[in-house]
Amino acid sequence: MGTTMQETIKAQTGQYHWRDYYELCKPRVVALIVFTAIVGMFLAVPGMVPWQPLIFGTLGIALAAASAAAINQVVDQQADSIMGRTSKRPIPTGNLSNRQAIIFASIIGIIAMAILIVLVNLLTALLTFASLIGYAVIYTVFLKRATPQNIVIGGAAGAAPPVLGWAAVTGTIDPNSLLLFLIIFAWTPPHFWALAIHRRDEYAKVDIPMLPVTHGVAFTRLHVLLYTIVLIIVSLLPYLTGMCGLIYLATTVVLDAVFMYFAIRMQREEHTGYAMKTFGFSILYLMLMFAALLIDHYIRI
């Protein structure tokens, strides 16, 4: 009782607010977004990235991603309050009001666009704004509750960061940056559907038509396997097109083999425990693949 009272007092006096605003930004998701965007920046040039697009491009993309995450939580607050995974978020707990969250999202979104327009370039600002709208509005408001293919269609917004990073440095949409886009686009369904399998009952409870809810777990497992095969093919394109060398190839072959192992194991498991292992590895997969892209760019074999 005493602890609850203390938490209430702290929330009312604003002592928790800095942490709540931080959590509103989905920092772990934003960190992965920013990492892939930075890799896109470095791959865009043969040497060091110029400091201005590196610093201000990163800041603008990060703030835009955080703004989209905050809007997502405003829209999804009712479902978030019911689902165990999200019930402790700042809005469902009452630590932040809708008004506070919307004002915060608007401010950092406007700052992001101003930074990108003034200190980076207009193309990056437009692409970043399109990604923000794609995730926060098109996916969250419409697609998420309209179709079990929501994560496939909406995945385009999440796959954009490397293109944004590349555009921040060059002011162009380069074909090689689109290969990075394709990797994340193909990675998103098996990554997210693995989580959706594990959280199937929670999604069903809030009437969100994720694939395991509408078509069953076995059907979703099969699609995780099929999209993993697609991902493996797409992941080889940077090497096959001459964009990357042997360091990337060796890394991606190993990562692809492990991902395929997880996808196959999921087909044989009656319970959903392996789904979370697959989900966890998928995050490591993307981080290591983009790290390999970066290393290979400067140490070509």
N, C-alpha and C positions, 0 to 999 in steps of 0.2 A: 504493500500500500504506500509506504514511504517513498519507495523508488518511483512509483507511478506519479505521485504528487510532485516529486522533484523534477521529473521529466516534463510534466505539465507546466510547471513554473518556468523552466528553462525555455520551453517552446514559446510561452507567452512573452517572455522578456527578450526573445531573439537570440539567446545563447546558442541555439541549435541551428540558426538560420544559415550560417555560412556553409555548414556541412550539408544541410538540406538542399541548398542551391547547387552544391557540388554534385550530390547524388542525382539531382534532377537532370543533370547533363549526361547521365550514363557514361561516366568517365572511362570505364574499361572498353566499352564499344568505341567511344571517340578516340581512345588511344590507338586502337587497331586501324581505324579509319585514317588517322593522321600518319601513322607509320607507313601505310601503303601509299599515301599521297607523297610523303617525303621520298620514298623509293622512286616514285614516278619522276620527281624533280631531278634526282641524281642521274637517273637513266637517260634523261633528256639532253645531257651535255657530256662531252668527253672528259672534262676535268671537274673542277669544283663548281658547285652551283653558286651563282651570284648571290650576295648576301641579302639583297632586298626581296627578291621573290622567295628565297628560302625562309626568311624570318616572317615577313608579312603574309606571304602565301600560306604558310603553315598556320599562322595565327587566324587568318580569315577563314580558312577551311575548318579549323578546329571550332571556332565560335559558331559557324553555320551549322556544323554537325551537332553541337551542344544545343543550339536553338531548336533544331528539328527533334532532338531527343526530348526536350522539355515540352514541346507541343504534343508529341506522341503521348506523354504521360498525362497531359490535360485531357486529351480525347479518350484515353483508355482508362481513366481513373476508376470507373465503375467495375470494369473487369479486373483491374489491378487489385481492387479491394477484396475481391473474392478469391483470386488465385494465390496460393501459398507463396509462390516464387516472387510475387510482386506486391504482396500486401503490406510490406514494410516501407514502401516507397513514400516520399515526403507528402504527396497529396492524399493518398488513402489514410495515412496516419493522422492527418490534420495539421502536420507541422507547417505546411504551406497551403495557402488558399489558391483557388483557381486564379483569382486576380493577381496574386503575387507571381504565380508561375507564368501567366500570360505576359505580364509586364516584363518579367525577366527575359523570357524567350524573345520578345519583341526587341528589347534593348540590345541583347547580344547579337540578334540576327541583323539588325540595322547597322551595328558597329562592324560586323563581319562584311557586309556588302560595301560599306564605306571604305574599309581597308582595302578590299580587293579591287574596287573601282579606281581609287585614288593612287594606291601604292603598288598595285600589281598590274592587272590589265582587265579590260572590259570582258573579254572572252571568258576568263576564269570566273569573274563575278557572275556572268550569265549562266554558265554551266553549274556553278555552285548553287545559285538560286534555284535552278531547275531541279537539282538533286534534293534540295531542302523541301521544295514543294512536292516532289515525287514521293519522298518518304513520309513527311509530316501530314500531307493532305491526301494525295492520290492513294498511297498504300494504307495509311492508318485510318482515314475516314471512310474510304470506299472499298478498296480491294480486300482488305483484311477480313471483312464480314460479307463479302460478295461471292467469293469463289475459293475453292480449295487450292487453286493455282496461285493464290495471292502472293506467296513468297517467290514464285518463279517470275511473275510479272513485275512485282515490286522490287525484285532483286537488282534491277537496273540502277536504282538510286544508290544502293549500297556498293555497287561495283564501280561507281564513278570516281572515287578519290584518286587513283593513279592518273586518270585522264586530267583531273583538276590540277594535280601537281605538275604534270608535264606541260599543261597549258600555261601555268603560272610562270614557267621559265621561258618557254618558247613563243607563247602567244598563238599557238596552233594546236590542232587536234591531229596528232601524229598516228599513223597506222600501228606503230609499235605500242603506243599507249593503249590502243584498242585491244591488243592482245592481252595486256594486263587486265583490262576491263573484262574480257571474256573469261579469264581464269577465275576472277571473283564471282562473276555471274554464274558460271557452272558450279562453283564451290558452294554457293549459298543454299540451294535446295537440299543436298545431302547433309550439310551442316545444320540447318534449321529443322529439317524433318526428323533428324535424330532426337533433337530436343523435344519436338512436338509429340513423338511417340512416347517419350518418358512422361510428358505432361498431358497426355491425351485426355484424361478424366477432367483435368482443370479446364482445358479448352472447351470440352463438351459442356461443362457446367455454366460457362459464360456465353455459350452459343456462338463461338468463333469457329467457322468451318475449316479448321486445319485438316489436311489430308487424312491423318489417322482417325479423325472424328467422322468424316464423311465416307471414307472408303475402307476403313479398317487398318489395323496395324500391319497385317501381312502384305497388303497392297502397298503400303507406305514403305515397308522394308524393301520390297522389290524396286520401288522407284529410287530409294537411296542407292541401291546397287547400280541401277541403270545410269543415274546421274553421276555416280562415281566413275563409271566407265567413260562418260562424256568428259568429265573433269580430267581424267588421265590423258585422253587424246588432246584436249585443249592445252594442258600443261606442257606438252611436248612442242607446241608451235613456236615458242620463242627460240628453241634450239634449231628446229627444222627450217625456220626462216632466216637463220644466221644472226638473230638478235643477241643470242647468248651462246656461251661455249660449254666446255666439258664440266666445269664446276657446277653450273646450273643443272646440266643434264644428269650428272651423277646424283645430285641432291634430290631432284624431282623424281627420279626412278625409285629411289629408296622411299621417299615420302608417299609416292603413288602406291607402291607395294604394300606399305603399312595401312594406308587408307582402304585399299581393296580388301586386305585381311579383315579389317573391322567391318566393312560392308558385308562380306561373306559370313562372318561370324553372326552378324545380326540376323541373317536368314535362318540360322540354325537354332537361335535362342527362342524359347517359348515365352520367357519373361522379357521385360524391357530393360533389364539392368545394363546390357551391353550398349543400349542406345546412348546413355550418358557418357560411356567411355568413348564412343564414336564422336559424340559432340565435343568432348574435351580435346580429343586428338585433332579434330578438324581445325580448332583455333591454333594449335601448335603448328599444324600443317601449313596454314596460310602464313604465319609469322616466319617460319623457317624457309618457305619457298621465296618469299620476298627478300629475306636476308640473303639467300643464295643469289638472287637476281642482282642485288647490290654488290656483293663480293665479286661475282663473275664479271660485272661491268668494269671493275678496276684491275682484276687479276684474270686476264683472259688466257685460257689454255686451249 
